[in-house]
């Protein structure tokens, strides 16, 4: 499997565990806590595999970017966090940065 695909999956798992933190209620709810910890482990494991063949700075920035973008969007959808024009603008910039890092990484 491509390192980029692993990295995207790792980023999506990061979104999952970031959102999962809200549902754990401070790790007092067992099932959400177990799922969140599993997502953390899987996300970091996939990041480490992807980083074997991708530049670490690029891999980490893309991983964090996917997580931040996804958590912010899901926060708006699931938790009714503000979806103001400035927030959406900066999320758009974040998405451009993620794509730009991939495009300029020199890897396929």
Secondary structure, DSSP 8 states (H G I E B T S, - for coil): --HHHHHHHHHHHHHHHHHHHHHHTTTTSHHHHHHHHHHHHHHHHHHHHHTTTS-HHHHHHHHHHHHHHHHHHHHHHHH-----HHHHHHHHHHHHHHHHHHHTSS--
